[in-house]
Amino acid sequence: MSEYVCAKCRRDLEDTAINRVGMQCSYCGSKIFYKKRPNIRKRLIAR
Ligand SMILES: [Zn+2]
């Protein structure tokens, strides 16, 4: 089970390709991933 999701299309990383450059979404090409958390809606609030 992947614990990362694509930052753009929100697909699980397990559905995406991991190439020699590193993690890259095979659907949208994004290289930005979020780590799944139990509370995904929680955000840091910078003041
Ligand atoms: Zn993607």
mmCIF file of the protein (N, C-alpha, C, O) and its ligand, coordinates in Angstrom:
data_MODEL
# 
_entry.id   MODEL 
# 
loop_
_entity.id 
_entity.type 
_entity.pdbx_number_of_molecules 
1 polymer     1 
2 non-polymer 1 
# 
_entity_poly.entity_id                      1 
_entity_poly.type                           'polypeptide(L)' 
_entity_poly.nstd_linkage                   no 
_entity_poly.nstd_monomer                   no 
_entity_poly.pdbx_seq_one_letter_code       MSEYVCAKCRRDLEDTAINRVGMQCSYCGSKIFYKKRPNIRKRLIAR 
_entity_poly.pdbx_seq_one_letter_code_can   MSEYVCAKCRRDLEDTAINRVGMQCSYCGSKIFYKKRPNIRKRLIAR 
_entity_poly.pdbx_strand_id                 A 
# 
loop_
_entity_poly_seq.entity_id 
_entity_poly_seq.num 
_entity_poly_seq.mon_id 
_entity_poly_seq.hetero 
1 1  MET n 
1 2  SER n 
1 3  GLU n 
1 4  TYR n 
1 5  VAL n 
1 6  CYS n 
1 7  ALA n 
1 8  LYS n 
1 9  CYS n 
1 10 ARG n 
1 11 ARG n 
1 12 ASP n 
1 13 LEU n 
1 14 GLU n 
1 15 ASP n 
1 16 THR n 
1 17 ALA n 
1 18 ILE n 
1 19 ASN n 
1 20 ARG n 
1 21 VAL n 
1 22 GLY n 
1 23 MET n 
1 24 GLN n 
1 25 CYS n 
1 26 SER n 
1 27 TYR n 
1 28 CYS n 
1 29 GLY n 
1 30 SER n 
1 31 LYS n 
1 32 ILE n 
1 33 PHE n 
1 34 TYR n 
1 35 LYS n 
1 36 LYS n 
1 37 ARG n 
1 38 PRO n 
1 39 ASN n 
1 40 ILE n 
1 41 ARG n 
1 42 LYS n 
1 43 ARG n 
1 44 LEU n 
1 45 ILE n 
1 46 ALA n 
1 47 ARG n 
# 
loop_
_struct_asym.id 
_struct_asym.entity_id 
A 1 
B 2 
# 
loop_
_chem_comp.id 
_chem_comp.type 
_chem_comp.mon_nstd_flag 
ALA 'L-peptide linking' y 
ARG 'L-peptide linking' y 
ASN 'L-peptide linking' y 
ASP 'L-peptide linking' y 
CYS 'L-peptide linking' y 
GLN 'L-peptide linking' y 
GLU 'L-peptide linking' y 
GLY 'peptide linking'   y 
ILE 'L-peptide linking' y 
LEU 'L-peptide linking' y 
LYS 'L-peptide linking' y 
MET 'L-peptide linking' y 
PHE 'L-peptide linking' y 
PRO 'L-peptide linking' y 
SER 'L-peptide linking' y 
THR 'L-peptide linking' y 
TYR 'L-peptide linking' y 
VAL 'L-peptide linking' y 
ZN  non-polymer         . 
# 
_pdbx_entity_nonpoly.entity_id   2 
_pdbx_entity_nonpoly.name        ? 
_pdbx_entity_nonpoly.comp_id     ZN 
# 
_pdbx_nonpoly_scheme.asym_id         B 
_pdbx_nonpoly_scheme.entity_id       2 
_pdbx_nonpoly_scheme.mon_id          ZN 
_pdbx_nonpoly_scheme.ndb_seq_num     1 
_pdbx_nonpoly_scheme.pdb_seq_num     101 
_pdbx_nonpoly_scheme.auth_seq_num    101 
_pdbx_nonpoly_scheme.pdb_mon_id      ZN 
_pdbx_nonpoly_scheme.auth_mon_id     ZN 
_pdbx_nonpoly_scheme.pdb_strand_id   A 
_pdbx_nonpoly_scheme.pdb_ins_code    . 
# 
loop_
_atom_site.group_PDB 
_atom_site.id 
_atom_site.type_symbol 
_atom_site.label_atom_id 
_atom_site.label_alt_id 
_atom_site.label_comp_id 
_atom_site.label_asym_id 
_atom_site.label_entity_id 
_atom_site.label_seq_id 
_atom_site.pdbx_PDB_ins_code 
_atom_site.Cartn_x 
_atom_site.Cartn_y 
_atom_site.Cartn_z 
_atom_site.occupancy 
_atom_site.B_iso_or_equiv 
_atom_site.pdbx_formal_charge 
_atom_site.auth_seq_id 
_atom_site.auth_comp_id 
_atom_site.auth_asym_id 
_atom_site.auth_atom_id 
_atom_site.pdbx_PDB_model_num 
ATOM   1   N  N  . MET A 1 1  ? 0.839  -1.203 0.000   1.00 0.00 ? 1   MET A N  1 
ATOM   2   C  CA . MET A 1 1  ? 0.000  0.000  0.000   1.00 0.00 ? 1   MET A CA 1 
ATOM   3   C  C  . MET A 1 1  ? 0.867  1.243  0.000   1.00 0.00 ? 1   MET A C  1 
ATOM   4   O  O  . MET A 1 1  ? 1.758  1.396  0.836   1.00 0.00 ? 1   MET A O  1 
ATOM   5   N  N  . SER A 1 2  ? 0.602  2.115  -0.932  1.00 0.00 ? 2   SER A N  1 
ATOM   6   C  CA . SER A 1 2  ? 1.337  3.368  -0.961  1.00 0.00 ? 2   SER A CA 1 
ATOM   7   C  C  . SER A 1 2  ? 0.789  4.316  0.091   1.00 0.00 ? 2   SER A C  1 
ATOM   8   O  O  . SER A 1 2  ? -0.412 4.345  0.362   1.00 0.00 ? 2   SER A O  1 
ATOM   9   N  N  . GLU A 1 3  ? 1.676  5.078  0.668   1.00 0.00 ? 3   GLU A N  1 
ATOM   10  C  CA . GLU A 1 3  ? 1.216  6.078  1.631   1.00 0.00 ? 3   GLU A CA 1 
ATOM   11  C  C  . GLU A 1 3  ? 1.330  7.481  1.057   1.00 0.00 ? 3   GLU A C  1 
ATOM   12  O  O  . GLU A 1 3  ? 1.316  8.473  1.784   1.00 0.00 ? 3   GLU A O  1 
ATOM   13  N  N  . TYR A 1 4  ? 1.446  7.539  -0.268  1.00 0.00 ? 4   TYR A N  1 
ATOM   14  C  CA . TYR A 1 4  ? 1.537  8.836  -0.918  1.00 0.00 ? 4   TYR A CA 1 
ATOM   15  C  C  . TYR A 1 4  ? 0.463  8.976  -1.986  1.00 0.00 ? 4   TYR A C  1 
ATOM   16  O  O  . TYR A 1 4  ? 0.056  7.998  -2.613  1.00 0.00 ? 4   TYR A O  1 
ATOM   17  N  N  . VAL A 1 5  ? 0.017  10.195 -2.178  1.00 0.00 ? 5   VAL A N  1 
ATOM   18  C  CA . VAL A 1 5  ? -0.931 10.490 -3.247  1.00 0.00 ? 5   VAL A CA 1 
ATOM   19  C  C  . VAL A 1 5  ? -0.385 11.644 -4.076  1.00 0.00 ? 5   VAL A C  1 
ATOM   20  O  O  . VAL A 1 5  ? 0.333  12.507 -3.570  1.00 0.00 ? 5   VAL A O  1 
ATOM   21  N  N  . CYS A 1 6  ? -0.733 11.644 -5.346  1.00 0.00 ? 6   CYS A N  1 
ATOM   22  C  CA . CYS A 1 6  ? -0.290 12.707 -6.228  1.00 0.00 ? 6   CYS A CA 1 
ATOM   23  C  C  . CYS A 1 6  ? -0.918 14.031 -5.814  1.00 0.00 ? 6   CYS A C  1 
ATOM   24  O  O  . CYS A 1 6  ? -2.099 14.093 -5.474  1.00 0.00 ? 6   CYS A O  1 
ATOM   25  N  N  . ALA A 1 7  ? -0.120 15.078 -5.847  1.00 0.00 ? 7   ALA A N  1 
ATOM   26  C  CA . ALA A 1 7  ? -0.605 16.384 -5.420  1.00 0.00 ? 7   ALA A CA 1 
ATOM   27  C  C  . ALA A 1 7  ? -1.590 16.971 -6.428  1.00 0.00 ? 7   ALA A C  1 
ATOM   28  O  O  . ALA A 1 7  ? -2.412 17.814 -6.067  1.00 0.00 ? 7   ALA A O  1 
ATOM   29  N  N  . LYS A 1 8  ? -1.519 16.541 -7.672  1.00 0.00 ? 8   LYS A N  1 
ATOM   30  C  CA . LYS A 1 8  ? -2.373 17.110 -8.710  1.00 0.00 ? 8   LYS A CA 1 
ATOM   31  C  C  . LYS A 1 8  ? -3.646 16.293 -8.924  1.00 0.00 ? 8   LYS A C  1 
ATOM   32  O  O  . LYS A 1 8  ? -4.757 16.813 -8.821  1.00 0.00 ? 8   LYS A O  1 
ATOM   33  N  N  . CYS A 1 9  ? -3.469 15.023 -9.221  1.00 0.00 ? 9   CYS A N  1 
ATOM   34  C  CA . CYS A 1 9  ? -4.644 14.230 -9.592  1.00 0.00 ? 9   CYS A CA 1 
ATOM   35  C  C  . CYS A 1 9  ? -5.105 13.316 -8.463  1.00 0.00 ? 9   CYS A C  1 
ATOM   36  O  O  . CYS A 1 9  ? -6.101 12.606 -8.597  1.00 0.00 ? 9   CYS A O  1 
ATOM   37  N  N  . ARG A 1 10 ? -4.382 13.337 -7.362  1.00 0.00 ? 10  ARG A N  1 
ATOM   38  C  CA . ARG A 1 10 ? -4.809 12.630 -6.156  1.00 0.00 ? 10  ARG A CA 1 
ATOM   39  C  C  . ARG A 1 10 ? -4.828 11.116 -6.303  1.00 0.00 ? 10  ARG A C  1 
ATOM   40  O  O  . ARG A 1 10 ? -5.470 10.420 -5.517  1.00 0.00 ? 10  ARG A O  1 
ATOM   41  N  N  . ARG A 1 11 ? -4.143 10.620 -7.282  1.00 0.00 ? 11  ARG A N  1 
ATOM   42  C  CA . ARG A 1 11 ? -4.081 9.172  -7.410  1.00 0.00 ? 11  ARG A CA 1 
ATOM   43  C  C  . ARG A 1 11 ? -3.063 8.610  -6.426  1.00 0.00 ? 11  ARG A C  1 
ATOM   44  O  O  . ARG A 1 11 ? -2.091 9.269  -6.055  1.00 0.00 ? 11  ARG A O  1 
ATOM   45  N  N  . ASP A 1 12 ? -3.313 7.395  -6.026  1.00 0.00 ? 12  ASP A N  1 
ATOM   46  C  CA . ASP A 1 12 ? -2.339 6.746  -5.174  1.00 0.00 ? 12  ASP A CA 1 
ATOM   47  C  C  . ASP A 1 12 ? -1.045 6.528  -5.932  1.00 0.00 ? 12  ASP A C  1 
ATOM   48  O  O  . ASP A 1 12 ? -1.043 6.249  -7.131  1.00 0.00 ? 12  ASP A O  1 
ATOM   49  N  N  . LEU A 1 13 ? 0.034  6.658  -5.223  1.00 0.00 ? 13  LEU A N  1 
ATOM   50  C  CA . LEU A 1 13 ? 1.328  6.493  -5.866  1.00 0.00 ? 13  LEU A CA 1 
ATOM   51  C  C  . LEU A 1 13 ? 1.507  5.070  -6.382  1.00 0.00 ? 13  LEU A C  1 
ATOM   52  O  O  . LEU A 1 13 ? 2.255  4.850  -7.335  1.00 0.00 ? 13  LEU A O  1 
ATOM   53  N  N  . GLU A 1 14 ? 0.846  4.125  -5.782  1.00 0.00 ? 14  GLU A N  1 
ATOM   54  C  CA . GLU A 1 14 ? 0.964  2.734  -6.214  1.00 0.00 ? 14  GLU A CA 1 
ATOM   55  C  C  . GLU A 1 14 ? 0.394  2.545  -7.622  1.00 0.00 ? 14  GLU A C  1 
ATOM   56  O  O  . GLU A 1 14 ? 0.676  1.545  -8.282  1.00 0.00 ? 14  GLU A O  1 
ATOM   57  N  N  . ASP A 1 15 ? -0.404 3.506  -8.072  1.00 0.00 ? 15  ASP A N  1 
ATOM   58  C  CA . ASP A 1 15 ? -0.942 3.436  -9.422  1.00 0.00 ? 15  ASP A CA 1 
ATOM   59  C  C  . ASP A 1 15 ? -0.064 4.183  -10.416 1.00 0.00 ? 15  ASP A C  1 
ATOM   60  O  O  . ASP A 1 15 ? -0.356 4.217  -11.611 1.00 0.00 ? 15  ASP A O  1 
ATOM   61  N  N  . THR A 1 16 ? 0.992  4.770  -9.924  1.00 0.00 ? 16  THR A N  1 
ATOM   62  C  CA . THR A 1 16 ? 1.841  5.570  -10.789 1.00 0.00 ? 16  THR A CA 1 
ATOM   63  C  C  . THR A 1 16 ? 3.185  4.909  -10.981 1.00 0.00 ? 16  THR A C  1 
ATOM   64  O  O  . THR A 1 16 ? 3.546  3.984  -10.253 1.00 0.00 ? 16  THR A O  1 
ATOM   65  N  N  . ALA A 1 17 ? 3.907  5.378  -11.941 1.00 0.00 ? 17  ALA A N  1 
ATOM   66  C  CA . ALA A 1 17 ? 5.224  4.816  -12.229 1.00 0.00 ? 17  ALA A CA 1 
ATOM   67  C  C  . ALA A 1 17 ? 6.282  5.453  -11.356 1.00 0.00 ? 17  ALA A C  1 
ATOM   68  O  O  . ALA A 1 17 ? 6.233  6.643  -11.043 1.00 0.00 ? 17  ALA A O  1 
ATOM   69  N  N  . ILE A 1 18 ? 7.224  4.643  -10.977 1.00 0.00 ? 18  ILE A N  1 
ATOM   70  C  CA . ILE A 1 18 ? 8.398  5.167  -10.286 1.00 0.00 ? 18  ILE A CA 1 
ATOM   71  C  C  . ILE A 1 18 ? 9.586  4.951  -11.213 1.00 0.00 ? 18  ILE A C  1 
ATOM   72  O  O  . ILE A 1 18 ? 10.058 3.827  -11.386 1.00 0.00 ? 18  ILE A O  1 
ATOM   73  N  N  . ASN A 1 19 ? 10.054 6.019  -11.794 1.00 0.00 ? 19  ASN A N  1 
ATOM   74  C  CA . ASN A 1 19 ? 11.143 5.880  -12.764 1.00 0.00 ? 19  ASN A CA 1 
ATOM   75  C  C  . ASN A 1 19 ? 12.496 6.134  -12.112 1.00 0.00 ? 19  ASN A C  1 
ATOM   76  O  O  . ASN A 1 19 ? 12.576 6.334  -10.900 1.00 0.00 ? 19  ASN A O  1 
ATOM   77  N  N  . ARG A 1 20 ? 13.527 6.126  -12.889 1.00 0.00 ? 20  ARG A N  1 
ATOM   78  C  CA . ARG A 1 20 ? 14.877 6.244  -12.342 1.00 0.00 ? 20  ARG A CA 1 
ATOM   79  C  C  . ARG A 1 20 ? 15.153 7.634  -11.801 1.00 0.00 ? 20  ARG A C  1 
ATOM   80  O  O  . ARG A 1 20 ? 16.088 7.823  -11.024 1.00 0.00 ? 20  ARG A O  1 
ATOM   81  N  N  . VAL A 1 21 ? 14.360 8.599  -12.199 1.00 0.00 ? 21  VAL A N  1 
ATOM   82  C  CA . VAL A 1 21 ? 14.540 9.956  -11.671 1.00 0.00 ? 21  VAL A CA 1 
ATOM   83  C  C  . VAL A 1 21 ? 13.979 10.055 -10.264 1.00 0.00 ? 21  VAL A C  1 
ATOM   84  O  O  . VAL A 1 21 ? 14.444 10.842 -9.440  1.00 0.00 ? 21  VAL A O  1 
ATOM   85  N  N  . GLY A 1 22 ? 12.979 9.243  -10.017 1.00 0.00 ? 22  GLY A N  1 
ATOM   86  C  CA . GLY A 1 22 ? 12.337 9.297  -8.716  1.00 0.00 ? 22  GLY A CA 1 
ATOM   87  C  C  . GLY A 1 22 ? 10.852 9.062  -8.873  1.00 0.00 ? 22  GLY A C  1 
ATOM   88  O  O  . GLY A 1 22 ? 10.411 8.476  -9.862  1.00 0.00 ? 22  GLY A O  1 
ATOM   89  N  N  . MET A 1 23 ? 10.095 9.506  -7.923  1.00 0.00 ? 23  MET A N  1 
ATOM   90  C  CA . MET A 1 23 ? 8.656  9.328  -8.008  1.00 0.00 ? 23  MET A CA 1 
ATOM   91  C  C  . MET A 1 23 ? 8.075  10.319 -9.011  1.00 0.00 ? 23  MET A C  1 
ATOM   92  O  O  . MET A 1 23 ? 8.350  11.518 -8.949  1.00 0.00 ? 23  MET A O  1 
ATOM   93  N  N  . GLN A 1 24 ? 7.278  9.807  -9.924  1.00 0.00 ? 24  GLN A N  1 
ATOM   94  C  CA . GLN A 1 24 ? 6.602  10.695 -10.861 1.00 0.00 ? 24  GLN A CA 1 
ATOM   95  C  C  . GLN A 1 24 ? 5.267  10.075 -11.232 1.00 0.00 ? 24  GLN A C  1 
ATOM   96  O  O  . GLN A 1 24 ? 5.182  8.893  -11.564 1.00 0.00 ? 24  GLN A O  1 
ATOM   97  N  N  . CYS A 1 25 ? 4.241  10.884 -11.171 1.00 0.00 ? 25  CYS A N  1 
ATOM   98  C  CA . CYS A 1 25 ? 2.910  10.397 -11.520 1.00 0.00 ? 25  CYS A CA 1 
ATOM   99  C  C  . CYS A 1 25 ? 2.856  10.086 -13.017 1.00 0.00 ? 25  CYS A C  1 
ATOM   100 O  O  . CYS A 1 25 ? 3.212  10.922 -13.847 1.00 0.00 ? 25  CYS A O  1 
ATOM   101 N  N  . SER A 1 26 ? 2.411  8.884  -13.345 1.00 0.00 ? 26  SER A N  1 
ATOM   102 C  CA . SER A 1 26 ? 2.361  8.480  -14.751 1.00 0.00 ? 26  SER A CA 1 
ATOM   103 C  C  . SER A 1 26 ? 1.127  9.046  -15.442 1.00 0.00 ? 26  SER A C  1 
ATOM   104 O  O  . SER A 1 26 ? 0.986  8.921  -16.658 1.00 0.00 ? 26  SER A O  1 
ATOM   105 N  N  . TYR A 1 27 ? 0.240  9.663  -14.681 1.00 0.00 ? 27  TYR A N  1 
ATOM   106 C  CA . TYR A 1 27 ? -0.984 10.223 -15.261 1.00 0.00 ? 27  TYR A CA 1 
ATOM   107 C  C  . TYR A 1 27 ? -0.818 11.696 -15.612 1.00 0.00 ? 27  TYR A C  1 
ATOM   108 O  O  . TYR A 1 27 ? -1.149 12.116 -16.720 1.00 0.00 ? 27  TYR A O  1 
ATOM   109 N  N  . CYS A 1 28 ? -0.307 12.474 -14.673 1.00 0.00 ? 28  CYS A N  1 
ATOM   110 C  CA . CYS A 1 28 ? -0.204 13.917 -14.908 1.00 0.00 ? 28  CYS A CA 1 
ATOM   111 C  C  . CYS A 1 28 ? 1.247  14.391 -14.939 1.00 0.00 ? 28  CYS A C  1 
ATOM   112 O  O  . CYS A 1 28 ? 1.508  15.551 -15.260 1.00 0.00 ? 28  CYS A O  1 
ATOM   113 N  N  . GLY A 1 29 ? 2.180  13.526 -14.615 1.00 0.00 ? 29  GLY A N  1 
ATOM   114 C  CA . GLY A 1 29 ? 3.595  13.896 -14.683 1.00 0.00 ? 29  GLY A CA 1 
ATOM   115 C  C  . GLY A 1 29 ? 4.080  14.654 -13.470 1.00 0.00 ? 29  GLY A C  1 
ATOM   116 O  O  . GLY A 1 29 ? 5.229  15.094 -13.425 1.00 0.00 ? 29  GLY A O  1 
ATOM   117 N  N  . SER A 1 30 ? 3.225  14.808 -12.499 1.00 0.00 ? 30  SER A N  1 
ATOM   118 C  CA . SER A 1 30 ? 3.617  15.544 -11.310 1.00 0.00 ? 30  SER A CA 1 
ATOM   119 C  C  . SER A 1 30 ? 4.680  14.794 -10.523 1.00 0.00 ? 30  SER A C  1 
ATOM   120 O  O  . SER A 1 30 ? 4.679  13.564 -10.465 1.00 0.00 ? 30  SER A O  1 
ATOM   121 N  N  . LYS A 1 31 ? 5.566  15.537 -9.931  1.00 0.00 ? 31  LYS A N  1 
ATOM   122 C  CA . LYS A 1 31 ? 6.568  14.928 -9.063  1.00 0.00 ? 31  LYS A CA 1 
ATOM   123 C  C  . LYS A 1 31 ? 6.341  15.342 -7.620  1.00 0.00 ? 31  LYS A C  1 
ATOM   124 O  O  . LYS A 1 31 ? 7.190  15.151 -6.749  1.00 0.00 ? 31  LYS A O  1 
ATOM   125 N  N  . ILE A 1 32 ? 5.182  15.908 -7.399  1.00 0.00 ? 32  ILE A N  1 
ATOM   126 C  CA . ILE A 1 32 ? 4.852  16.344 -6.050  1.00 0.00 ? 32  ILE A CA 1 
ATOM   127 C  C  . ILE A 1 32 ? 3.833  15.385 -5.457  1.00 0.00 ? 32  ILE A C  1 
ATOM   128 O  O  . ILE A 1 32 ? 2.788  15.119 -6.051  1.00 0.00 ? 32  ILE A O  1 
ATOM   129 N  N  . PHE A 1 33 ? 4.146  14.881 -4.300  1.00 0.00 ? 33  PHE A N  1 
ATOM   130 C  CA . PHE A 1 33 ? 3.243  13.933 -3.655  1.00 0.00 ? 33  PHE A CA 1 
ATOM   131 C  C  . PHE A 1 33 ? 3.006  14.330 -2.219  1.00 0.00 ? 33  PHE A C  1 
ATOM   132 O  O  . PHE A 1 33 ? 3.867  14.897 -1.545  1.00 0.00 ? 33  PHE A O  1 
ATOM   133 N  N  . TYR A 1 34 ? 1.820  14.016 -1.781  1.00 0.00 ? 34  TYR A N  1 
ATOM   134 C  CA . TYR A 1 34 ? 1.515  14.231 -0.378  1.00 0.00 ? 34  TYR A CA 1 
ATOM   135 C  C  . TYR A 1 34 ? 1.528  12.896 0.345   1.00 0.00 ? 34  TYR A C  1 
ATOM   136 O  O  . TYR A 1 34 ? 1.126  11.872 -0.207  1.00 0.00 ? 34  TYR A O  1 
ATOM   137 N  N  . LYS A 1 35 ? 1.981  12.919 1.550   1.00 0.00 ? 35  LYS A N  1 
ATOM   138 C  CA . LYS A 1 35 ? 1.926  11.726 2.359   1.00 0.00 ? 35  LYS A CA 1 
ATOM   139 C  C  . LYS A 1 35 ? 0.546  11.625 2.986   1.00 0.00 ? 35  LYS A C  1 
ATOM   140 O  O  . LYS A 1 35 ? 0.019  12.578 3.561   1.00 0.00 ? 35  LYS A O  1 
ATOM   141 N  N  . LYS A 1 36 ? -0.008 10.446 2.854   1.00 0.00 ? 36  LYS A N  1 
ATOM   142 C  CA . LYS A 1 36 ? -1.343 10.247 3.414   1.00 0.00 ? 36  LYS A CA 1 
ATOM   143 C  C  . LYS A 1 36 ? -1.300 10.349 4.930   1.00 0.00 ? 36  LYS A C  1 
ATOM   144 O  O  . LYS A 1 36 ? -0.370 9.887  5.590   1.00 0.00 ? 36  LYS A O  1 
ATOM   145 N  N  . ARG A 1 37 ? -2.331 10.966 5.442   1.00 0.00 ? 37  ARG A N  1 
ATOM   146 C  CA . ARG A 1 37 ? -2.463 11.061 6.888   1.00 0.00 ? 37  ARG A CA 1 
ATOM   147 C  C  . ARG A 1 37 ? -3.897 10.725 7.272   1.00 0.00 ? 37  ARG A C  1 
ATOM   148 O  O  . ARG A 1 37 ? -4.822 10.910 6.482   1.00 0.00 ? 37  ARG A O  1 
ATOM   149 N  N  . PRO A 1 38 ? -4.069 10.233 8.481   1.00 0.00 ? 38  PRO A N  1 
ATOM   150 C  CA . PRO A 1 38 ? -5.419 9.900  8.946   1.00 0.00 ? 38  PRO A CA 1 
ATOM   151 C  C  . PRO A 1 38 ? -6.373 11.072 8.794   1.00 0.00 ? 38  PRO A C  1 
ATOM   152 O  O  . PRO A 1 38 ? -7.525 10.898 8.397   1.00 0.00 ? 38  PRO A O  1 
ATOM   153 N  N  . ASN A 1 39 ? -5.894 12.255 9.108   1.00 0.00 ? 39  ASN A N  1 
ATOM   154 C  CA . ASN A 1 39 ? -6.712 13.449 8.945   1.00 0.00 ? 39  ASN A CA 1 
ATOM   155 C  C  . ASN A 1 39 ? -6.134 14.275 7.803   1.00 0.00 ? 39  ASN A C  1 
ATOM   156 O  O  . ASN A 1 39 ? -5.278 15.133 8.018   1.00 0.00 ? 39  ASN A O  1 
ATOM   157 N  N  . ILE A 1 40 ? -6.604 14.012 6.599   1.00 0.00 ? 40  ILE A N  1 
ATOM   158 C  CA . ILE A 1 40 ? -6.013 14.622 5.413   1.00 0.00 ? 40  ILE A CA 1 
ATOM   159 C  C  . ILE A 1 40 ? -6.377 16.087 5.295   1.00 0.00 ? 40  ILE A C  1 
ATOM   160 O  O  . ILE A 1 40 ? -5.695 16.844 4.605   1.00 0.00 ? 40  ILE A O  1 
ATOM   161 N  N  . ARG A 1 41 ? -7.432 16.488 5.954   1.00 0.00 ? 41  ARG A N  1 
ATOM   162 C  CA . ARG A 1 41 ? -7.892 17.872 5.816   1.00 0.00 ? 41  ARG A CA 1 
ATOM   163 C  C  . ARG A 1 41 ? -7.141 18.833 6.723   1.00 0.00 ? 41  ARG A C  1 
ATOM   164 O  O  . ARG A 1 41 ? -7.231 20.052 6.580   1.00 0.00 ? 41  ARG A O  1 
ATOM   165 N  N  . LYS A 1 42 ? -6.409 18.265 7.646   1.00 0.00 ? 42  LYS A N  1 
ATOM   166 C  CA . LYS A 1 42 ? -5.698 19.112 8.592   1.00 0.00 ? 42  LYS A CA 1 
ATOM   167 C  C  . LYS A 1 42 ? -4.581 19.876 7.890   1.00 0.00 ? 42  LYS A C  1 
ATOM   168 O  O  . LYS A 1 42 ? -3.800 19.302 7.131   1.00 0.00 ? 42  LYS A O  1 
ATOM   169 N  N  . ARG A 1 43 ? -4.522 21.120 8.142   1.00 0.00 ? 43  ARG A N  1 
ATOM   170 C  CA . ARG A 1 43 ? -3.485 21.941 7.522   1.00 0.00 ? 43  ARG A CA 1 
ATOM   171 C  C  . ARG A 1 43 ? -2.769 22.762 8.584   1.00 0.00 ? 43  ARG A C  1 
ATOM   172 O  O  . ARG A 1 43 ? -3.320 23.091 9.635   1.00 0.00 ? 43  ARG A O  1 
ATOM   173 N  N  . LEU A 1 44 ? -1.539 23.073 8.270   1.00 0.00 ? 44  LEU A N  1 
ATOM   174 C  CA . LEU A 1 44 ? -0.815 23.975 9.159   1.00 0.00 ? 44  LEU A CA 1 
ATOM   175 C  C  . LEU A 1 44 ? -1.328 25.394 8.935   1.00 0.00 ? 44  LEU A C  1 
ATOM   176 O  O  . LEU A 1 44 ? -1.553 25.821 7.802   1.00 0.00 ? 44  LEU A O  1 
ATOM   177 N  N  . ILE A 1 45 ? -1.500 26.091 10.005  1.00 0.00 ? 45  ILE A N  1 
ATOM   178 C  CA . ILE A 1 45 ? -1.948 27.469 9.907   1.00 0.00 ? 45  ILE A CA 1 
ATOM   179 C  C  . ILE A 1 45 ? -0.797 28.391 10.297  1.00 0.00 ? 45  ILE A C  1 
ATOM   180 O  O  . ILE A 1 45 ? -0.398 28.468 11.459  1.00 0.00 ? 45  ILE A O  1 
ATOM   181 N  N  . ALA A 1 46 ? -0.287 29.078 9.303   1.00 0.00 ? 46  ALA A N  1 
ATOM   182 C  CA . ALA A 1 46 ? 0.812  30.010 9.559   1.00 0.00 ? 46  ALA A CA 1 
ATOM   183 C  C  . ALA A 1 46 ? 0.246  31.383 9.889   1.00 0.00 ? 46  ALA A C  1 
ATOM   184 O  O  . ALA A 1 46 ? -0.584 31.921 9.157   1.00 0.00 ? 46  ALA A O  1 
ATOM   185 N  N  . ARG A 1 47 ? 0.692  31.919 10.961  1.00 0.00 ? 47  ARG A N  1 
ATOM   186 C  CA . ARG A 1 47 ? 0.162  33.224 11.357  1.00 0.00 ? 47  ARG A CA 1 
ATOM   187 C  C  . ARG A 1 47 ? 1.261  34.246 11.404  1.00 0.00 ? 47  ARG A C  1 
ATOM   188 O  O  . ARG A 1 47 ? 1.009  35.409 11.719  1.00 0.00 ? 47  ARG A O  1 
HETATM 189 ZN ZN . ZN  B 2 .  ? -0.924 12.792 -10.894 1.00 0.00 2 101 ZN  A ZN 1 
# 
